[in-house]
Structure formats: C-alpha cells, structure tokens
Amino acid sequence: MQTPPDPSDTDPGLALVDLLRRAGALDDGAPTRHVVTHGAVIVLNGDRAWKMKRPVAYRYLDFSGVDDRRHALTEEYRLNLRTAPQLYRGVHTITATASGVELDGPGRPVDYVLEMARFPDDALCAKYADEDRLDDRLLAALADQLVRMHHVAEVCDDPAGAARLDEVVVGNLGSMSRFPQILPPERAAALTEDQRALIARHGDLLDARAWAGRVRRGHGDLHLANIVVLDEVPVPFDCLEFDPELATTDVLYDLAFVLMDLWQRGRRHEANVVANAYFDASPDDEDGYRLLPLLLSVRATVRAHVSAAGGAIDAARNHLDLACALLEPESPVAVAIGGASGTGKSTVARSVAHRLGAAPGARILRSDVLRKRLAGVPTLERLPASGYTPEASARVYAEIERLAAANLAAGVSVIGDAVFGRAAERERFAALAATGNAAFTGVWLELSEQRRIARITARGPDASDADADVARAQTTALDAPAPSWHRVDADADAVTAVTALL
C-alpha cells in the first residue's frame, strides 16, 4: 500500500520544517534547508540536523501513525549508536500545548524528531569517491569499522542462510517486474535464474555460515552516501531501522553493498582494498570470499529496482547491467609477488589485485598479516623473535598455500604476497596454480640493500616487523628465483611493469 500524494503538496517537507520551527527546535538565526527522502525529512540548521519521519505508508514500511514514527526513530537512534555515537543526540517529542507546540513539553505527543550533529556537506564517502579522495589508509579504516560493527551485531539463530538470500533474489524479480519498460523482463528473469543457480551451488557454505553466526543484524543500507568521514575515520550511519528482517543478513551481504557501490563508480582498486582489509581482519569470514561476485550482483539488482522506482532510469539500467556483468565467468589466476623486505611487494599487490578475476578482484594472502593472525595478535603488534623461527615461517607458508588452494578451487584469483625466498616455497605455490587450473605468474622484485633499508625506515605502522637488520640479512640469505619468474626493478615503476605481465 502507499499513501496517495496530495496534489497541492509541492514540497512534503515544508509542513515538518514549520512544525520544528514552531516547536522552537530551530535556530532562526542560522541558515536552514531541508532534504526530502521517500520516508523522511532532514532539516539542516546550524550545527544540527533534525530528522522526522514522513507520515507515509509503502509496501515495505508504515510511518502513518505517530507511534509508528516514534518507534522508527527510537530504533534508528539505538542502532546507529553502534557505529556513530558522535552523531546521534537523541529522540525528542513534539507536544501540543494550549498555545501551540513545543519540544519535550508535557502536552500530547503530535510527532517525534531525531536530533543529530551536523557534518560538513563534503564529508560523505560518496563525495570522497567521486573526487578521488579515498586513499588506502581511509579504506583500511573503513574495513576495520565494518568488522567492528559486525562483531557486536545481534546474531540471528536462523540456520537457513541460502534460503534467506534466495528470498531476497526472488523478491528482487517481483520488484523489477513493476518496471518492464526500464528493466526488461527477459533480462531480469535470466539474471534471477543465474543468481539462484549460484545460491544453490554455494548453498552448503551459506548455510554453514548461518550456523556459525555470520548472519547478523547489520547496517542494511551500507552505500557510500551512508558513510561519513569524521576525524579522518569513515563512520557508517543511517542504518536500515524500519525492518529488522531486511537488515538481518550474512555480514558479507552487508559488506557487499559498499563494495558494489565502489565498483559501480569505477573505484575498483578501492573496492578490492576494502574487501581484502575486511577479510584480513575477520578470519571467521575467510571461507566466504568466493561469495562476493554473487552478493555484489544481488546488491546491484536491489539498486536497479530502487532506482527505477525513484524514476532514475539511467541509474536503474546501469545497475542492471552491472548485476549481470558481475556474474560473467572469470578464469582464476595465481600470482606470487616475492622479494626481500622493503621492495614494495604489498604496494604492488594492492595496486594490481583489482584487475584479476571476478569482482572485487584477487584475494591477497600477505605473509605478514597471516603471521600475526596465526600468532593471535593484532596486525600492527610487533612479534617477538619466536614468531620468526623457521617453524613459525613454515606455518605461515602452509597457511598461504591452504588459503590459496581453497580460493583457486572455488574460482577465486589469489596473490601470494611473501618473501618467497626459498625455491621450495616458490615451487609449491606454482604447483597450486596448476592444480587449480589457474594461470600462474611469478614476480621477483629487486632493489638495492640501501634503498630497501631507506624504505623500511620511512614507512609508518605496518604489518611487517622487518627492520634494517632483517634487510641486511636477506641480502645474502635469499635464493635467487628460477628464470620462469619475472625479475622487476622495484626502483622503477614496478606497478606498471607488473601490470604488463598479468
């Protein structure tokens, strides 16, 4: 159902702005403007943002009653405190009095408003992405925020992970069918069939993830316009509050929204950085990287019919095109990037990973990150010497090989980012590619000892614990690679050189 519009209501936000002004909530000396969405009005006034629910009812939400709006705003406040307590100030009652209305007065409640701190107009991650301001540091911080959010999110006890996702896909088909002139029915049907086939293929994994507690009450609407950069940290806000069922999903489906949004905007490197940083920080999700092309496709489908409903025809068609393209088969590849500490292996890996395989690109298996994971310490915490014994290093390479084999078997491209200073280590990784029917490329980065030490000394916080002494020892300790590996001068443009090899 949908409340019929009032033909005389040219701006549905004006009445709510007037109500706030009469209640004394607004600073009349400060500039004021408002934004109207399908279900809310946000009034920007001075250093505050005031959000009210519009008295509307749609098929998927109902804000028509005063109590409905109170409940929705209260839930919005409660849920967003998980990630953005610095933004959300509280829910206020607008009450009727003999002389009019006031904020939090003793009279009868006539409406409710959520008070928020206002942030700069250019602080949204959508703006950062459009202006190429999302650097790797911000992206890693975003991934860390999402891992933290999902860690504390309420766990769903429904073990039917595949059925839950299948229900979303079937619902998307019904929503797309309402716009046959924008979203061609035959394409919508073929896309749905392909998505459902992939759900069936990954059904055991999706159900296992649900059993393991990876279906949770997440954000639910995690696109770039719902993430704001505050004090140089990306902060998710404005989560989906009106329907707990819609917001309760596999955490990777939550993650997939921001990845899809980045991918659609052409920020493919950025999408890959966020994906790898998330998986590096969330070992419980390591088995799910193979699900990302499907999950991104489903998210793009949602945006297609939502855009169509909003009259954004080009956006709807572009998202449908993306949803289909994300499911196109991509042959997996395996790349090993080796060399002594300080040669820039991780920089090169991050720079090329988005080019390999299906979206969001290759899973980067970095030895420094996995070493800390196996030791059970934070990535930036320095390990004692016991963490670098031959036995410890053997466990790290075994973990790289285990994860690479599992991903390649599932059709996921991988990059091994490690020293690979022994012939046996290089040979085992190359053999994994052959077993997984993946093309293999071995890259050996070369740089003088002096330049390597300079780079190590200059870099900031990093997963690597290598220092100048390690760099000097490696000068003579590492085995030279076989001719089948490509030697690349790391003092030149290594990223361009490696990209040309792939």
C-alpha positions in Angstrom: 0.0 0.0 0.0 1.1 3.6 -0.5 -0.5 6.8 0.9 -1.8 8.7 -2.1 0.0 12.0 -2.6 -1.7 15.3 -2.0 -1.7 17.2 -5.4 -1.3 20.5 -3.5 1.7 19.3 -1.5 4.5 20.5 -3.8 7.1 20.1 -1.0 6.2 17.5 1.6 8.9 18.7 3.9 7.7 22.3 4.4 5.0 21.3 6.9 7.5 19.4 9.1 10.0 22.2 8.9 7.3 24.6 10.1 6.4 22.2 12.9 10.0 22.2 14.1 10.2 25.9 13.9 7.0 26.4 15.9 8.3 23.9 18.5 11.4 26.0 19.0 13.9 23.4 17.8 15.5 25.6 15.1 17.9 28.4 15.4 16.2 31.1 13.3 19.5 33.0 13.1 21.2 30.1 11.2 20.7 29.1 7.6 18.2 26.3 7.2 17.5 23.9 4.4 15.9 20.5 4.2 16.1 17.3 2.2 13.1 15.1 1.5 13.5 11.3 1.0 10.8 8.7 0.4 10.3 8.3 4.2 11.9 11.2 6.0 12.6 14.9 6.1 16.1 16.0 7.3 16.3 19.7 8.3 19.8 21.1 8.4 20.0 24.1 10.7 23.3 25.5 12.1 25.3 22.7 13.7 22.3 20.4 13.9 20.4 18.0 11.7 16.8 17.2 12.7 15.2 14.1 11.2 11.5 13.4 11.1 9.7 10.5 9.5 7.1 11.4 6.9 3.5 10.2 7.7 3.5 7.8 4.7 2.9 4.1 4.2 4.6 1.9 1.5 4.6 -1.8 0.8 7.7 -2.2 2.9 7.3 0.4 5.7 4.5 2.2 7.5 5.1 5.6 9.2 1.5 6.7 9.0 0.9 6.7 12.8 2.5 8.8 15.4 3.6 5.7 17.4 5.0 4.2 14.2 7.2 7.2 13.8 8.3 7.2 17.4 9.3 3.5 17.2 11.2 4.0 14.0 13.1 7.0 15.3 13.9 5.3 18.6 15.2 2.2 16.7 17.2 4.4 14.4 18.8 6.2 17.4 19.5 2.9 19.2 21.0 1.1 16.2 23.2 3.9 15.0 24.8 4.3 18.4 26.7 1.1 17.4 28.8 3.0 14.9 28.1 6.7 15.1 27.5 7.8 18.7 29.2 11.1 18.0 26.4 12.0 15.5 23.2 10.8 17.3 22.0 13.1 20.1 18.5 11.7 21.0 14.9 11.4 20.1 12.6 14.3 21.2 8.8 14.6 21.5 6.9 17.4 19.9 3.9 18.0 22.1 0.7 20.0 21.7 0.0 22.8 24.2 -2.7 25.3 24.6 -0.7 27.9 22.7 0.8 25.7 20.0 3.6 23.1 20.1 6.9 22.7 22.0 9.8 20.3 22.2 9.6 17.7 25.0 6.7 19.5 26.7 4.1 18.0 29.0 1.3 18.0 26.4 0.0 15.4 24.0 2.6 14.0 21.5 1.9 15.0 18.0 5.2 13.9 16.4 8.8 12.9 17.1 12.2 14.1 15.9 15.7 12.7 16.0 18.4 15.2 16.8 21.8 14.7 15.2 25.1 16.6 15.0 25.6 18.0 11.5 28.6 17.2 9.5 30.2 19.0 6.5 28.5 18.6 3.2 31.6 17.2 1.6 32.3 14.6 4.3 30.3 11.7 2.8 32.3 8.8 1.3 30.2 9.2 -1.8 31.8 12.6 -2.3 35.2 11.3 -1.4 34.9 8.6 -4.0 33.6 11.0 -6.7 36.6 13.3 -6.0 39.2 10.5 -5.8 39.9 11.2 -2.1 39.6 7.7 -0.8 43.2 6.6 -0.1 44.2 3.2 1.1 44.5 4.4 4.8 40.9 5.5 4.8 39.8 2.4 3.1 41.5 0.2 5.6 40.0 2.2 8.4 36.5 1.7 6.8 37.1 -2.1 6.7 38.1 -2.0 10.3 34.9 -0.1 11.3 32.7 -2.6 9.4 34.4 -5.6 11.1 33.8 -4.0 14.5 30.2 -3.3 13.6 29.6 -6.8 12.6 31.4 -8.2 15.6 28.9 -6.6 18.0 25.8 -7.0 15.8 23.0 -9.2 17.1 23.3 -12.8 15.8 20.4 -14.4 14.0 19.6 -18.0 15.1 18.0 -19.0 11.7 20.4 -21.5 10.1 18.9 -21.2 6.6 21.5 -18.9 5.1 20.8 -20.0 1.5 17.1 -19.7 1.8 17.4 -16.2 3.3 19.4 -15.0 0.3 17.2 -16.8 -2.2 14.2 -15.0 -0.8 15.9 -11.6 -1.5 16.6 -12.7 -5.1 13.0 -13.8 -5.7 11.7 -10.6 -4.2 14.0 -8.6 -6.5 12.4 -10.2 -9.5 9.0 -9.2 -8.3 10.2 -5.6 -7.8 11.8 -5.5 -11.2 8.6 -6.7 -12.8 6.9 -3.5 -11.9 9.1 -1.6 -14.4 9.2 -3.6 -17.6 10.0 -0.5 -19.7 13.1 0.2 -17.7 14.2 -3.3 -16.6 13.5 -5.7 -19.5 11.7 -8.8 -18.1 13.7 -11.3 -20.0 17.0 -9.9 -18.6 15.6 -9.7 -15.1 14.4 -13.4 -15.4 17.8 -14.6 -16.8 19.7 -12.7 -14.0 17.4 -14.1 -11.3 18.0 -17.6 -12.7 21.7 -17.2 -12.7 21.7 -15.8 -9.1 19.5 -18.6 -7.9 21.8 -21.2 -9.5 24.8 -19.7 -7.7 22.9 -19.7 -4.4 22.2 -23.4 -4.9 25.9 -24.1 -5.8 27.0 -22.3 -2.6 24.1 -23.4 -0.5 26.1 -25.5 1.9 28.6 -22.7 2.5 25.8 -20.1 3.0 24.0 -22.4 5.5 27.3 -23.2 7.3 27.9 -19.5 7.7 24.5 -19.1 9.2 25.1 -21.9 11.6 28.4 -20.3 12.5 26.7 -17.0 13.5 27.6 -15.0 10.4 24.0 -13.9 9.8 23.5 -10.8 11.9 21.5 -7.6 12.3 23.9 -5.4 10.3 23.7 -2.0 8.8 21.3 -2.9 6.0 21.9 0.1 3.7 25.6 0.4 3.6 26.2 2.5 0.5 28.8 5.3 0.3 26.2 8.1 1.0 25.6 6.4 4.4 29.3 6.6 5.4 30.8 9.9 6.6 34.4 10.7 7.3 34.8 12.2 10.8 38.2 13.0 12.2 39.8 11.0 9.4 37.7 7.9 10.2 34.9 6.6 7.9 31.8 6.2 10.1 28.7 4.3 8.9 25.4 6.0 9.9 21.7 6.0 8.9 21.3 2.2 9.0 18.1 0.4 8.0 15.9 0.6 11.1 12.3 0.0 10.0 12.5 -3.7 9.1 14.8 -6.0 11.2 14.3 -8.8 8.7 15.7 -6.8 5.8 18.7 -5.7 7.9 19.4 -9.2 9.1 21.7 -10.8 6.5 25.0 -12.6 6.1 27.6 -10.0 7.1 29.2 -10.3 3.7 26.0 -9.3 2.1 26.2 -6.1 4.2 29.8 -5.6 3.1 28.8 -6.3 -0.5 26.8 -3.1 -0.7 29.8 -0.8 -0.2 31.9 -2.9 -2.4 29.3 -2.8 -5.2 28.9 0.9 -4.8 32.6 1.4 -5.2 32.8 -1.0 -8.2 29.9 0.7 -9.9 31.6 4.1 -9.5 34.7 2.8 -11.2 36.6 2.7 -7.9 37.7 -0.9 -8.3 41.1 -0.6 -6.6 39.2 0.9 -3.7 36.7 -2.0 -3.6 39.5 -4.5 -3.6 41.4 -2.8 -0.8 38.2 -2.7 1.4 37.5 -6.4 0.7 41.0 -7.6 1.5 41.3 -5.4 4.6 37.9 -6.8 5.8 38.9 -10.4 5.3 42.4 -9.8 6.8 40.7 -8.5 10.0 37.9 -11.1 10.1 39.3 -14.7 9.9 35.8 -16.1 10.6 34.8 -14.9 7.1 37.8 -16.3 5.2 35.8 -19.0 3.5 33.4 -16.5 2.0 35.5 -14.6 -0.4 34.1 -16.8 -3.2 30.6 -15.5 -2.4 31.4 -11.8 -3.2 30.5 -11.8 -7.0 27.1 -13.2 -6.2 26.5 -10.9 -3.3 27.6 -7.8 -5.3 25.3 -8.8 -8.1 22.3 -9.1 -5.7 23.1 -5.7 -4.3 23.3 -4.2 -7.7 19.9 -5.7 -8.5 18.4 -4.1 -5.5 19.8 -0.7 -6.6 18.4 -1.3 -10.1 14.7 -1.6 -9.0 15.1 1.0 -6.3 16.4 3.4 -8.9 13.6 2.5 -11.3 11.1 3.2 -8.5 12.6 6.6 -8.0 12.5 7.5 -11.7 16.3 7.3 -12.1 16.1 5.4 -15.4 19.8 5.6 -16.4 20.9 4.5 -12.9 18.4 1.6 -12.9 19.7 0.3 -16.3 23.3 0.8 -15.3 22.9 -1.2 -12.1 21.1 -4.0 -14.0 24.0 -4.1 -16.5 26.4 -4.3 -13.6 24.4 -7.0 -11.8 24.6 -9.2 -15.0 28.3 -8.4 -15.6 29.3 -9.3 -12.1 28.2 -12.9 -12.8 30.2 -13.4 -16.0 32.7 -16.2 -15.6 36.3 -15.2 -14.9 39.2 -17.7 -15.1 41.2 -17.6 -11.8 44.8 -16.7 -11.8 47.5 -17.1 -9.2 50.3 -14.5 -8.8 53.2 -14.7 -6.5 55.0 -11.5 -5.6 58.3 -12.1 -3.9 61.4 -10.4 -2.9 63.3 -9.1 0.1 61.6 -6.8 2.7 61.3 -3.2 1.5 60.9 -4.0 -2.2 57.3 -2.9 -2.2 55.6 -6.3 -2.5 52.4 -5.3 -0.7 52.1 -2.0 -2.6 52.3 -3.8 -5.9 49.9 -6.4 -4.8 47.3 -3.9 -3.7 47.8 -1.9 -7.0 47.1 -4.9 -9.3 44.7 -7.1 -7.4 41.5 -5.4 -8.7 42.5 -6.4 -12.2 42.5 -10.1 -11.5 39.5 -12.4 -11.7 35.9 -11.7 -10.7 34.8 -8.7 -8.7 36.2 -7.4 -6.3 39.4 -8.9 -7.6 42.0 -11.2 -6.2 42.3 -12.2 -2.6 45.7 -11.0 -1.3 47.4 -13.5 1.0 50.0 -11.5 2.8 52.5 -13.4 4.9 52.9 -10.5 7.4 49.1 -10.4 8.1 48.7 -14.2 8.3 51.8 -14.5 10.6 50.1 -12.2 13.1 46.7 -14.0 12.7 48.3 -17.4 13.4 50.1 -15.9 16.5 46.7 -14.5 17.7 47.9 -10.8 17.9 46.7 -7.6 16.2 48.2 -6.9 12.8 50.2 -3.9 14.0 51.6 -5.5 17.1 55.2 -6.5 16.9 56.1 -10.2 17.4 59.0 -11.5 19.4 61.8 -13.4 17.8 59.8 -16.6 18.4 57.3 -15.5 15.8 60.1 -15.7 13.1 61.6 -19.1 13.7 61.9 -21.5 10.8 59.0 -23.5 12.2 56.8 -20.4 12.5 57.6 -19.3 9.0 56.8 -22.8 7.7 53.3 -22.5 9.3 52.8 -19.1 7.6 53.6 -20.5 4.2 51.5 -23.5 4.8 48.6 -21.2 5.6 49.2 -19.2 2.4 49.1 -22.4 0.5 46.0 -23.7 2.2 44.0 -20.5 1.6 45.3 -20.2 -2.0 44.3 -23.7 -2.8 40.8 -23.2 -1.4 40.2 -20.0 -3.2 41.6 -21.3 -6.5 39.4 -24.4 -6.3 36.4 -22.0 -5.9 37.4 -20.0 -8.9 38.9 -17.0 -6.9 42.1 -15.4 -8.1 44.8 -15.0 -5.5 48.0 -13.1 -4.9 50.7 -14.5 -2.6 52.5 -11.6 -1.0 55.5 -13.0 0.8 59.3 -13.1 0.5 59.3 -16.5 -1.3 63.0 -16.6 -0.5 63.3 -20.4 -0.9 62.9 -22.4 -4.1 60.6 -24.9 -2.4 58.2 -22.1 -1.3 58.0 -20.8 -4.9 57.6 -24.3 -6.4 54.7 -25.2 -4.0 52.8 -22.0 -4.8 53.2 -22.5 -8.6 52.0 -26.1 -8.2 48.8 -24.9 -6.5 48.0 -22.9 -9.6 48.4 -25.9 -11.8 46.2 -28.0 -9.5 43.6 -25.2 -9.6 43.7 -24.9 -13.4 44.8 -21.3 -12.9 47.4 -19.3 -14.9 50.5 -18.6 -12.8 52.8 -15.6 -12.8 55.8 -15.3 -10.5 57.2 -11.9 -9.9 60.5 -11.1 -8.1 61.1 -7.5 -7.0 64.7 -6.4 -6.8 66.1 -3.4 -5.0 69.5 -2.5 -3.5 70.0 -3.0 0.2 70.5 0.7 0.8 67.2 1.6 -0.9 65.3 -1.3 0.9 66.6 0.0 4.3 65.5 3.5 3.4 62.0 2.4 2.6 61.7 0.3 5.7 62.9 3.1 7.9 60.5 5.6 6.3 57.3 3.6 6.4 54.6 4.1 9.1 52.6 1.5 11.0 52.6 -1.7 9.1 52.0 -5.5 9.5 55.7 -6.1 8.6 58.2 -6.2 11.5 61.2 -6.2 9.2 63.9 -3.7 10.2 67.3 -2.7 8.8 69.0 -5.8 10.3 66.5 -8.1 8.6 67.0 -6.3 5.3 70.8 -6.7 5.6 70.5 -10.4 6.4 68.2 -11.0 3.4 70.8 -9.6 1.0 72.8 -12.9 1.2 70.2 -15.3 2.6 67.6 -15.4 -0.1 67.8 -17.9 -3.0 67.6 -16.4 -6.5 64.4 -17.4 -8.4 64.3 -19.6 -11.4 64.2 -17.9 -14.9 60.5 -18.6 -15.1 59.9 -15.8 -12.5 59.9 -12.3 -13.9 62.5 -10.0 -12.3 61.2 -6.5 -11.8 63.3 -3.4 -10.8 61.5 -2.1 -7.8 63.2 1.2 -8.0 61.4 1.9 -11.3 57.6 1.9 -11.9 57.1 -1.6 -10.5 53.3 -1.4 -10.7 53.3 -0.6 -14.4 55.8 -3.4 -15.0 53.9 -6.0 -13.1 50.5 -4.9 -14.6 52.0 -5.5 -18.1 52.9 -9.1 -17.1 49.3 -10.0 -16.0 
